[in-house]
């Protein structure tokens, strides 16, 4: 269970750091979808989805979940002030 929690925290951190870099204009991947972020590309998409949904639900990012033909896809547009504060304090 601890390994899963650590993996979840790592995924959330990768997503938040990338969107923070985009906010600051320093992203090396400004147009890349989160499933292809370095550090996430090899991870299970279901786990990435779960963590992206968590970030949206906790109001750390602005985004949503689109559904198409029985598949769900998370999307994020930016960090919220709460997400920015979390990154800047860590």
N, C-alpha and C positions, 0 to 999 in steps of 0.2 A: 504494500500500500504506500509506503514511504517513497518508493521509486516512482510510482505514478504521480504523486504529489510534486516531487521534484521535477519531473518531466513537464507537468502542467505549468509549474511556475516558470520553467525555462521557456516554454512556448509563449506564455503571456509576456514575459520580459522581452523576448525577441520582437514580438509584434509591437509592443509599446515603444521600444527603442527605435524601431524603424519609422514609426509614425512621428516620433519626436524629431528624428533626423529630417524627415520630410518637412515638418513645421519650420525647422531652422534652415532649410534649404541646403542641407549637407548630405542628403541621402545619395548613395551610390546606385540605388534601385528605385528611383522615384515613380516609375510606372508599373513596377512588378506587383503581381497579385501575391497575397500573403502565402499561398500554398507553395510559391516558388522562392520565398525569402531564403537566403543562405541560413543554414541551421534548421530550416523547416522542410526543405525540399524532400528529404528522405523519410520524414515522419508520416505516420498514418493520418490521412485527411480527416478521419472521424475525430481524432484527438485534437487536431488543429481547429476544426469546426467547434467542438465543445468549448475550447478555450477562447476562441473569438466571440462566441455567444456570451460567455461569462463576462468578457470585457464590455460588450454592448449592454448586457443586463445590469452591470454594476455602474453604468454611466461613466466609464473611464474613456470610452471612445464613442464617436457618433457613427452609426451605421445601421445595418439591418440584415434581415435574412430574406433572400429571394427564393421562391420555389418555382421549379420548372420541371414538368413531367415527372413528378415524384421525387425529384432531387432538390436538396436545399443547399444554398450557397451563401455564406456570410460575406458581407462587404463592409468596409470601414472607410470613412472619408477623412476623419481627423480625430485628434485627441480632444477630450473635453478639458476644461480647466482643472478638474479633479485628476484626470490622467496626467496632465502636465505637471501638476504639483507632486504627484507620486513619483514620477521620473526624476524631477529635479531634487527631491529629497533623498533619493536612493543613491 
